[in-house]
């Protein structure tokens, strides 16, 4: 019996999360445009921000909690097998992993997090 692996990545995961206007100062940066200093603010969670992995995890958990009982096993597996925006699941049965891949893609895409790889 061989072990099979499902590898996936949430496409542009951080950019899928909007930052509320009142919270945008947390993602403010300075920019020099033609010798004039400007203060700019991100409207989406930037990759590499100190709090970005936490914000992504909290957002994913919120969407996992919105799922029905029919995806309970898949949601639990997503919680256990997701690292930041990467997903890796192993198993011995191809059919079981194919079902997981379909359901995980459905769960994540319903929250507007497209999966690729």
C-alpha positions in Angstrom: 0.0 0.0 0.0 1.5 3.4 -1.0 0.9 6.8 0.5 -0.6 9.5 -1.7 -0.3 13.2 -1.2 -2.6 16.1 -1.9 -0.7 19.5 -2.2 -2.6 22.7 -2.7 -2.1 26.4 -2.3 -4.7 29.1 -1.7 -4.3 31.4 -4.6 -3.3 35.0 -3.5 -4.7 34.2 -0.1 -3.6 37.4 1.7 -4.9 39.6 -1.1 -8.3 38.0 -0.7 -8.7 39.6 2.7 -9.8 43.2 2.8 -8.8 45.6 5.5 -11.6 47.8 7.0 -11.0 51.5 6.5 -10.7 52.2 10.2 -8.0 49.5 10.4 -5.9 50.6 7.5 -3.5 52.6 9.5 -2.1 49.3 10.8 -0.8 48.8 7.2 0.4 52.3 6.5 3.7 52.9 4.8 5.7 55.9 3.5 6.4 56.5 -0.2 8.5 59.1 -1.8 6.9 60.3 -5.0 8.9 63.0 -6.9 10.6 64.2 -3.7 7.3 64.4 -1.8 6.6 62.0 1.1 3.2 60.4 1.0 1.5 58.2 3.5 -0.2 55.2 1.8 -2.4 52.5 3.3 -3.1 49.0 2.1 -6.7 48.0 1.4 -5.8 44.3 1.3 -3.7 42.3 3.8 -0.1 42.4 2.5 2.0 39.3 2.4 4.8 39.6 4.8 3.1 41.7 7.4 3.7 40.6 10.9 0.0 40.0 11.6 -0.8 38.7 8.1 -0.6 34.9 9.0 -2.8 35.5 12.0 -5.4 37.4 9.9 -5.5 34.7 7.3 -5.8 32.0 9.9 -8.6 33.8 11.7 -10.4 34.5 8.4 -10.1 30.8 7.3 -11.4 29.6 10.7 -14.4 32.0 10.4 -15.3 30.4 7.1 -14.7 26.9 8.3 -17.2 27.6 11.1 -19.8 28.5 8.5 -19.8 25.1 6.9 -22.5 22.5 7.5 -22.1 19.1 9.1 -21.6 17.4 5.7 -18.1 18.9 5.5 -17.2 18.4 9.2 -14.4 15.9 8.5 -13.0 17.9 5.6 -13.1 21.1 7.7 -11.2 19.3 10.6 -8.6 18.1 8.1 -8.2 21.6 6.7 -7.6 22.9 10.2 -5.0 20.2 10.9 -3.2 20.3 7.5 -3.1 23.9 6.5 0.0 26.0 7.1 -0.5 29.7 6.3 -1.8 29.3 2.7 -0.5 25.8 2.0 -2.3 22.6 2.3 -0.8 19.1 2.5 -2.8 16.0 3.2 -1.6 12.4 3.0 -3.5 9.1 2.9 -3.4 5.6 1.7 -6.7 5.6 -0.3 -6.8 7.6 -3.6 -10.6 7.8 -3.4 -10.5 9.3 0.1 -8.0 11.9 -1.0 -9.9 12.7 -4.2 -13.0 13.3 -2.1 -11.0 15.5 0.3 -9.6 17.5 -2.6 -13.1 18.1 -4.0 -14.7 19.0 -0.7 -11.7 21.2 0.4 -11.8 23.1 -2.9 -15.6 23.6 -2.5 -15.2 24.8 1.1 -12.4 27.2 0.3 -13.9 28.5 -3.0 -17.2 29.2 -1.3 -15.3 31.7 0.9 -13.7 33.1 -2.3 -10.3 31.4 -1.7 -9.5 29.7 -5.0 -7.2 26.6 -4.7 -4.5 25.7 -7.1 -1.7 23.2 -7.7 
